[in-house]
Amino acid sequence: MGTRCAVKDFLLQTLSSPLPDPRSTASQVIAKIAGIELPHKQWPQLIGSLLSTNHQLPAHVKQATLDTLGYLCEEVSSDVIDQDQVNKILTAVVEGMKSSEGSIAVRLAATKALYNALGFAQANFTNDRERSYIMGVVFEATQCPEVKLRQAALECLVSISSTYYSKLAPYIQDIFNITAKAVREDEEPVALQAIEFWSSICDEEIDILEEYGGDFRGDPDIPCFYLVKQALSVLVPMLLEALLKQEEGQDQDEGAWNLAMAGGTCLGLVARTVGDDIVPLVMPFIEENITKPDWRQREAATYAFGSILEGPSPDKLMPVVSGALSFMLTALMKDLNNHVKDTTAWTLGRIFEFLHGSTMETAIVTAENCQEIILVLLQSMKDAPNVAEKACGALYFLAQGYEDLGSSSSPLTSSFQNIVETLLTVTRREDAGESRLRTAAYEALNEVVRSSSEETAHVVINLVPLIMGELYNTLSSYEKEKQAELQGLLCGCLQVFIQKLGASEPTKYAFMPHADRMMELFLHVFACRSATVHEEAMLAIGALAYTTGSDFLRYMPDFYKYLEMGLQNFEEYQVCAITVGVVGDICRALEEKILPYCDGIMIQLLKDLSSNQLHRSVKPPIFSCFGDISLAIGENFEKYLMYAMPMLQSAAELSAQTSGGDDEIMEYTNLLRNGILEAYSGIFQSFKNSPKTQLLLPYAPHILQFLDSLYLEKYMDDVVTKTAIGVLGDLADTLGSNAAPLIQQSLSSKDFLNECLSSDDPLIKESADWAKLAIGCAVSG
């Protein structure tokens, strides 16, 4: 204990060191120790000793103390420090930020500390006087001559915008003046934060409007203050000016981020926030600049156009876009500037993404212009990698618009062979590794195949051996990173082909001769040991199992060890989750024939559930997988009941205790509950009409209690509601009159069922109708 105290005393003394490195290290170590000790009510005097003489200290010690307070606020959660100490921290921090503090280093440390302390300041921001005082000091710091301090102050404003959005309305005019001046006159790091402030406000308002569904200006209870709408007439011109501040070569640099990009991103968020209102404010800028000799003006106009395509209604955009489409196609072919072509191809992709498809009343892509669009996009795939990549993206969205046509022919059919050959040529370009070009070409190829009609099935069948040949070539002669990328793309490609060709009998028949060779290739790929490839190869094998059905059994002896390896892969948990999904696919394909492999699979799944190492996101699909296994092997699941049911029971109890958490917790809880319910559903269905049905009776009271708790708590999403009422039906259907007294006592069979019977959701209502019928039979039986 004495040593511990001595170490802490030495650390506090080191904050006074004349050397910056020891001070900085001591600050971080003190904060780490505080993160461990303060939650356990240890080191209670720390904050007091940091603050006691702070106002009298030399500048370098003040700076170190403020650094320590900032790190401490990063390490410790806000409920660990009481309000009195929070007030003292904020007072010290805000005092350190003021212009009366002579040292810029101290002011900068204080401003960074405030950024970390904002989460602690809930009570202070609720108090009008304290909030205005803090905001005033932040505003003052945005005008400091030192660029790093202005940047840090604006970073504080960005954080305030998301943490205390509801308190911003009185300050918005001042903030607009500060941010507009920064964007127009300041250095780039400061200007970027100024734009980020408005992007953050857009994010807040988009979330609120999506949650409450629409425009609620008349409703005082909806916490949207329409700050973006209020600032629109001055905000949009400021962002349009930013679009003209491009940098040469920005499109080739994948990590590039500058004022023009930030301005376009923010403009897109503004369009999503205010909808139709943005169009008349942006169109004059586009019309004025789109044909100017200076490439910067043409590119900015095109970027502005592409940025506002998500948000406004199709009715508002269609007339504008219809007139611009032909111009855009010409610009993509003939403009001499790489940046302009890059942005033009991106904008075409946005047009096809948001304004093209079977749901649109007016067609942007018609029989007349479709061939011209295809020719221009294919020609652009021969351009520089960044332009070719955007052209592939545009083709991806063009094809996606035809995906739900079913078997009827799309306008792409007549050019299908040409499109496929061009995309394959792109994947083999020497420079296909630049600007994500190879990936974009394969993604476009996949989407073109997904949306293809029966007329072009023979082309897809011919593609299978071609892509298999490319996959075989990757097994040797590639450096590891390139090999993994290529194998992942090619396995993803084959997965799409399997799904497409497996969807109808004639094409499935033509595909089947390739299945053995394909499985052999996937097993070779597993031997290469790369996580991303494992994911793609597993997904392709899941598709193959679904398509080959019971014939998949012949692959199991060689494949099983890789299946087991996937289930054991805790580190790369996405691989584990996908493998669990593939177990479900194989269960549906093999049914009872999977029985010889079930002991090994169940042992591994139960180990996964018991592990603290495995990422929680894998647990819901594991529970669902219990249901898949049970449905496949029927009453043979009996031997696993004594292990699976207690696991399900404790998970159900745990999930009933997490109500009222934040959105992320509730989303996970709903996934977990749905997985548990799918397991129960599968187990009940698999024991129906079996002499072993009685084995499930002891579990019925707990399951009904779980359903009742879900109903009483009201935190279910529609998917869980549907599955839950389905389980009630499955329980009644399988256990019949044996469970009748239990069912009649449960809330689920009355109030919950009645609520679902009158649901607006047709799937919930259908599930409830079936449950009502099953309960009726059980009770009368």
N, C-alpha and C positions, 0 to 999 in steps of 0.2 A: 504493500500500500504506500509506504514511504517513497519507494522508487517511482511509483506512478505519479505521486504528487510532485516529486522533484523534476521528472521529465516535463510535466505540464508547466511548472514554474520556469524551467529553462526555455521552453518554447515561447512563453509570454515575454521573457527577457530578450529573446532573439528578435522580436518585432522592433526592438530599438537599435538593431545592428546598423552600422554605417553602410554596410554592403547590401545591394538590392537582392541578390540571389538568396542569401540566408533568410532575409525578411519574407520573401515570396514563398519559399518552401515552408517556413514556420506557419505562415497564414493558412496554407492548405492543410498542413498536418493538424493544426488546432481545430480546423473545421471538421476534418475526418473524425477526430476523437470526439468532438461535440456531437457529431451524427450518431456515434455509438452510445455516448453517456447521457446526453440530455433527455432522451426518451425514458431513461431509467432513473430520472431525478438525481443524476450524479453531476458533479461539477456545476452546482447551482450558482456559484459566484462568478462564473466565466464572463457572462455578458456585463455584469456590474464592473468587473475589473477592466474589461476592454473599454468601457465608456467613462470610467470615473474621472480620468484626467485628460480625456481626449482633446478638449478645447485648449489645453495649455501646452500640448506637445509640439516638438519640432515637426516640420512638414513631412519629413520622410517617415516618421513614426505614425503620424496621423494617417498617412496613405496606407501604411501596412495594417493599421487597425481597421480602416474602412474596407480594405481588401478582405481581411479576416471576416468581418461582419457579412460581406457579400457572399463569400464562400460558405459561411455558416448557414445563411438563408437558403443556399442551394442544397445543402446536405440534410437539413432538418425539416420535417413537415410542419405546417403552420399551427397545428394543434398542440405542439410541444412547448411553445413559448407563450407565456401568459401576456395579456393585453398591455399590462403596465410596462413590461420589458420591450414589447413591440413598439410602443409609443416612444420609448427611450432610443431604440435603434433608429426609428424613422427620424426622430429629432436630430440625432447625430449625423445621419446621412444627409438630410435636407440642408442642415447647416453647412456641411462640407461642400455641398453643390453650389452654394450662393456665390455671387460675383465678389462679395466682400472677402471671400477666402482668396488669399493672394496666390496660392500655388495651383497651377493648372493640373499638376499630377494628383493633388488631393481632390480637386473637383472631379477629375476623371474617375478616380477610385470611388468617390461617393456616388457618382451617377451610375456606374456599373453595379454598385451595391444596391442602389434603389431598384434597378432592373430585377435583381434577384429577390428583393424584399417585397415586391408588389403583391405577391400572393398572401403575405401576412397582413396586408393593410385594409382588409375588408371593412373593419369597423371605422377606420379613418376615412375611407372613401364614402362611407355612408353619411359622415358628418360634413355638411356643406362647407363650413369654415375651414376645416382641416384639408378637405379635398382641394378647395380653391387655392389654399396656400401651397400645397404640393405641386399642383398644376402650374402655378405662377413660377415656381422655382425651375420646373422642367422647361417652361417656355423661355425663361431667362437663359438657361444653358444652351438652348438651340441657337442663340445669337452670339455665343462666345467666339472670339477670333480663332481659337484652336479647332481645327477640323475634326480631330478625334473626339473632342467633347461634344461638338454639334451632332456628330454621328451617334454617339452613345445616348444623347438626350432624345434624339428621334427614335432610337431603338426602344427607349422607355415609353414613348408615345405609342409605338406599335403594340407593345405589350399591354399598355393601358386600354387600347382600343378593343382587345379581345377579352381582357379580364374584367374591365368595368365599362363595357359598351353602354349600359343603361344610364351611366352618369355623365356621358359626354356632351349631350345636347347643348348645355350652356356655353361650352368652350369651342364649338365647332367652327365659328367664324374665325376666331384667333388661330385655330389649328390650320384652317384652310390657308390663311395668309402666310403662316410659317412654311407649310409644305409647298405652296405655290412658289414662294421665293426660293426655296431650296432646289426645286426641280429646275427652275429657270436660270438660277445664277450660281448655285453652289457646286462644289466638287462632287464627282460621281458617287463616292460611298455615301455621302449625305443625301444626295438627290434620290438614290435608290431606296433609302429608308423612308423618305417622304412619300414615294409612290407606294411602298410596302404598307404604309399606314392606311391608305385608301383601299388597297387590296384586302387588308384585314377587316376593314369596316364592311366591305362587300361580302366577305365570307360570313361575317356575323349575320348580316341581313338576309343573305340567301338561306342560311340555316333556319332562321326564324320563320321566314316566309314559307319554306318547304315544310317545316314542322306544322305550321298552322294552316297551310294550304291556301295560298291566294293573297288577296289584297285586303288588309284589315285597317285601313286608315281611320275608319269610324269607330273602331272598337278600342276603348281605353285599356282593356286588359291584355291586349297583345303587345308584347314589349318591343315592337319595331318603331324606331323613331324616324325612319326614312331619311337618314342623314345623307345618303348618296343622292337621293331624288332632290333634296333641297340644294345640294351643291352642284347639281348636274350641269347647269349652264356655264359654270366657270371651271368645273373639274374636267369636262370633256376637252375643251380647247387646250388645257394644260397637258393632258395626256397625248393629244395629237401632236403638240410641239415636241414632246419627248420622242415620238416615233421617228422624227427626222434626225435623231442623234445616233445613227447607226455607226458601226465600226467595220472597216474593210476586213473581209475574211471571217466575219462572225459566224457564217453558216457552216464553215468547215470545222470550226472549233467546237467540239461537242460540249465542253464545259462553259461555253461563253454565256455571260450574263451582263447586260449593259442597260443603259437607260431606255433604248428603243424597245428591247425585249420586255423589260419591266413595264413600260408604258402600254405595250400591246396586250400583255397578260392582264394588267389592271383594266384596260378597256373592255376585254372579254368578260371580266367579272362584273363590271358596271352594266354591260348589256344583259347579263343574266339577272342582275338585281332589279333593273328598271324596265326591261322588256322594250316594248315599242317606242318608248320615249327617246331612246338613244338614236334611232334611225335618222330623223331630220337634223340632228346635231352633227352627225358624222358625214352624211352624204355630200354636203357642199365641199368639204375637205377632199373627199375622194374625187369628185368631179373636177375640182380645180387642179389636182396634182397628178392624176393618173396618166396623163399624156405629156408631162413636162420633160424637157431634155435631160434634166439632172436625175440620175438614177435614184438618188436618195428620196426625191419627191414621189417618183413612181412606186418605189418599194414601200414607202410609208403609206401611200394611198391604198395599195393592195393589202398591206398588213391590217390597216384599219378596217377594210372591207371584210377580210377573213375573221377578224376578231369579234365582229358584232353579229355573226351568223347563229350563235346559240343564245337564246333569250327572247328576242322579239318573235312575234307570231309569224307563221308561214304567210298569212294573208298580207302582212306588212312587208315581208321580205321578197315574196315571189316576183312582184313586178320589177323590182330593182335587180334581182338576180337573173331573171330571164333576159333582161337587156344586157347584162354584163357578161354572160357566159361566153358568148362568141368572142368578145374582146379578150377575155382571159385566155381562151384557147390560142388565139393569135399571139398574145404576149408570151405565152409559154414556148411557142415555136420560134418567135422572131426577135424577142428582146435580146439585146446584146450583153446585158449585165447578168451575172450569175445570181446575185442577191435577188433581183427582181424575179427571175425565173423560179428560184427556190420558193419565194413567198407566194408566187402565183400558183405553183403546183400544190402548195400547202392549202391555199384558199380554195382551190377546186376540190380538194379532199374534204374540206369543211362543208362546202356546198352539198356534196354527195352524202356526207354524214348526217346533216341536219335537215336537208330539204328534198331528199330523194328516197323513194320507197313506196310500198303499196298503201301506206296510210295517208299519203298526200292527195289532196283533192285535185290539185293542178300538178301535172308532171313537168319537172324541170328537164329530165332526160327523156327524149321522145325517140320514136323510131327514126325520125329525120336526122336528129343531131347525134345519136348514139355512136354511129360509126366514125364520125369525125372525132368525137371525144376519145374513142378507143385508139384511133390512129395517132392522135396527138400525144396521148399518154405513153403509148408504146415507143414512139419516136423519142420522147423525153427520157426514156429509160437508157438511151445511149449517151445521155448528157453527163456532166460531172456527177460524182457520187451523191453529193447532197441534193441535187435536183432530181436525179434518178430515184433516190430513196423516197422523196415526196411524191413523185409520179406513181411509184408502187403503192404508197399509202392511199392516193386518190383512187387508184384502180380497186384497192381493197374495199373502200366504202361504196364505190360504184357497184361492185359485185354483191356486196352485202344487201343493197337495196332490192336485189332480186331473189334473196334467199328464201322468202316465203311464197314463192310462186308455185311450189310443189313440182309436179312433173311437167307443167306447161313450159313451153320454150321461152327463154329470155332473149333480149336483143344481143346478149353476148354470144349466143350459140353459134351464129354464123362466123364469128371471129375466134372461136374457142381454141382451135389448133394454133393459130397465130399467136394468141395471148400466151398460151402455155409455153410455146417454143421461145418466145421473147423473154419470159420470166426465167426460164431455165438458163438462157444465155446470160442473163444478168447475174445469176448466182455463180456463174463461172468466170465473171470478169476478174481481171488481175487485181483491180482496186475494190472488189466487193466487200473487203473488210472495213472500208472507210464508211463513215456516216451511217452505220447500221444497214448498209445497202443489202447485203446478203439476207439478213434477217427479214427486212421489209419485203424482199422479193419472194421468199418462201411463205411469209404470212399472206401476201397477195395471192400466190398460187393456191394456198389452202382455201382461201375464201372463194376464189373463182371455181374451185372444184366443189365446195359445199353448195354453191348456188347453181350448179350446172344441172341440165335437164337430162332425161333418158337418151336424148338424141346424141349426146356427146359421151355416153358411158364407155364406148369403145376406146376413146382417147385416154380416159382415166385408167382403164384396164392396161393399156399399153404403157402408161406412166409407171405402173407398179414395178416391173422388172428394172426399169431405168433408175428409179430412186433406190431400189435395193442394191443395184450395182454401185451407185455412188456411196451408199452406206458401207458396202463391202470394202471399197477403196479407202475408207477412213480408218480401217482396222490396222493399217500400217502406214508408214511414211508421212506422218503428220506430227508436228510438235503438240504437246499435251493440250494446251489451251485451245488451239485451233481445232484439234480433233474433237474435243468436248463440245465446242460450239456447233460444229458441223453435224456431229452425231445427234445432238439434241434437236436441231432443225429438221434433219431427215427422219428421225423417229416421229416427230410431230406431224410431218408430212404424211408418213405411212399411216398414222392413226386416223387422219382425216380420210384417206383413201379407203381404209378398212370400213369406217363408219358409212361412207357414201355407198360403197359397193355392197356392203352387207345389208343395206336397207331394202333391197328388192331381190326376189328369187333369181331372175335371170342373171343379174350382175354378180350376185353372190356365187352362183354356180361357176361363172367365168373366173372369179377371184380365187376360189378354193385351191386350185393347183399351186398357187404361190405360197400358201400358208406355212408349209413345212420349212421352206427355205427362209421365209421371213422370221419365223420363230428362232431358227438357228442363228440368224443375224442378231436378233435381240439378245440372245444368250451371250454371244461374243461381245456385244456392247456392254453388258453387265460386267464382264471380266475386265473392262477398261477402268472401272472404279471412279466414276465422276458423278457427283450428286445431281447436277442438272440433267445429265443424260439419264441417270436412273429414273428421275421423275418422268421424263418423256417416254422412255422405253416401257416403264410400268403402265403408263396411260395407254400406250399402243397395245400392250398385251391385254389390258382390260377390254379394249375394243375387239381384239382378236378372239378373246374368250366368248364375248357376247355373240360374235358373228359365227364362230365355228361350233358353238353349242357343245353337245356331249363329246364331239370329236376332240375337244381340247384336252381330254383325259390323257391322250398319248404324249402330251408335252409335260405333264406334271412331274414325272420322275426327274427330268433334267432341270425343270424350272423351280421345283420346290425349295431348293437351297437358297435361291435368290429371293424367293418370296419370304423365307424366314429371315434372311439378312435385312430385307426392307423393314420387316416388323421389329427388328432389333435396332434399327438405326435411330437412336435417340438424338444424336447430335444434329443430323439433318432431318428435322422432324417433319418437313414437308414430304420427304420421301416416305417416311413412316405413314403419314396420313394417306398418301396416294396408294400405298401398298394395302392399307386397310380397305380402301375403296375397291381395289382390284380383287381382294378376297371375296367381296360381295358379288362382283361380276362373275367370278369363277363359280361361286355357289349357285348363282342363277343359271349358269351354263351347264354345270355338271349334275346339279341336284344331288341325289343320294350317292352318286359315284365319288363325291368328294370325301366320303366318310373315312377312308384310310388316312387322310391327311388332317382330320379334324382335331385329333389329340394334340398334335404339334402346334397347330394354329391356335387352339383355345388356350394352351399353356402360355404361349407367347403373348396373346391378347390380355390374359389375366395378369401376367408380369408387367405389361405396359401400364395397365390401370393402377397397379400397386406402386409404380415408380414415381418418385418425386422429381426425377431428372427429365421426364418426358414433358414436352410443352403441352399445356392444358388443351390447346385447340385440337389435339389428336383424340381426346377422350370421347367427345360426342360421337364421331364416326365409329369408334370401337364398339360403343353400346349398340348403335344401329347394326353393326356387323354381327352381333349376337343374334339379332332377329333374322338376318340373312342366312346365317349358318343353320339356325333352328328350322327355318322354312325349307332349307335344302334337305335336311336329314330327318325331319319329322320327329317322331317319338324317340328316336335315337339320341336326341338332345338331353334325354333324362339324366345321363351320367354327368352332365355339366351343370344341372340345375342347382346343386348344392353349393357350387362355386359362383355361378353367374348371378343368382337371385340376391344373395347378400350384398354383392357389389352394386347391383342396381338399386337395392333398397337404401344403402348408405348414400349413394349419389343422389337419389331422389330426395332424401332428407336434407342433404346439403343444399340442393338447388332450391328447396323451399325456404331456406333461411337467407337468401340473398336478395330479397325483394327490395325495391326502392333504391338500388344503387345507381351509379351513373349509367349513361347510355351504353358504354362499352361493356360494363358488367352485365347489364340486362340483356344485351345482344348475346353474350356468351351463355348466360343462364338459359335463355330460350333455346339456343342450339343444344345445350346439355339436356334440357328436359325433352326436347324432341327426339334426341338419340335414345334416351331411356324409354320413352313411350314407344318408339319404333321397335325396340328390343322386346318389350312386353307384347306388342301386337304380333310380332313374328312368332314368339313362343306360344301364345294362345292359339294362333291359327294352325301351327304345326302339330298341336296335340288334339285338335278337333276330331271327334269321332274315334279317338284312340282309347283303348281300355285303360291307358295310363293317365287319363284326364284328371283323376283324383289327386295326382301328385301336385297339381297347381292350386288346389283349394286352400292350403295353408297360407299361400301368398296373396289371396284375393283381398283380405281385410286391409292389408297395407297398401295395395294398389288403389283400392277405392278411396282410402284416406288421402293418398297422394293426389288423386283427381279432385277430391273435395278441397284440398288445400290450394290447388292451382285455381280453382273457381273462386274461392273466397278472397284470394290475394289480388286477382284482376290484372296481374302484370304479364299476361300471355300475349304473344303475337298470334296472328291468324293461323300460321302453320301449326303452332303448338295446340291451339284450340281445336283445329280439325283432327290432329293426331290423337289428342286426349279423348275426344268424344268417340273416335273410332275404337280406341282401346276399351272404352266402356262397352261398346257393341261386341267387340271380340270376346271380352270376358263373359258377357251374358251368353253369347252364342256357343262358346266352348264349354262353360261350366253348367249352363242350363239351370234346371230347377235346384240343383245343389247350392247355387249361389244366390237364389232368389231372395231369401231373407236379408242377406248382406246388401244386395243391390237396393232393395226397397228402403233400407235404412239410410242410404247414402244421399247426400245433397246432389251428387252428380246426376243421379237418375231422375231427379225432378227439376230443380231450378236451373242447373247447368244445361241439361238436355233441352228444356223449354227455351232457354235463351238461344241455343244453337239452332233449334227448329225454326226460329223466326229471324235468323241471321240474313243479312243482305248478301253474304258471300255464298255463291252457289255450291262451292266445294264443302264448306262447313255444313250447309243445310243438307246436302246429299249424305254426308257422314252421319249427321244427326238422325235423318230418316231411317237409315240402316240400323243405328243403335236403338231407336225406338222399337223397330220391328223385332230385333233380337231380344230386347228386354221383355217385350210383350210375350214372346214365345217362352222365355225362361220362367216368367212369373205364372203364366197359365199352365205351363208344363208340370 
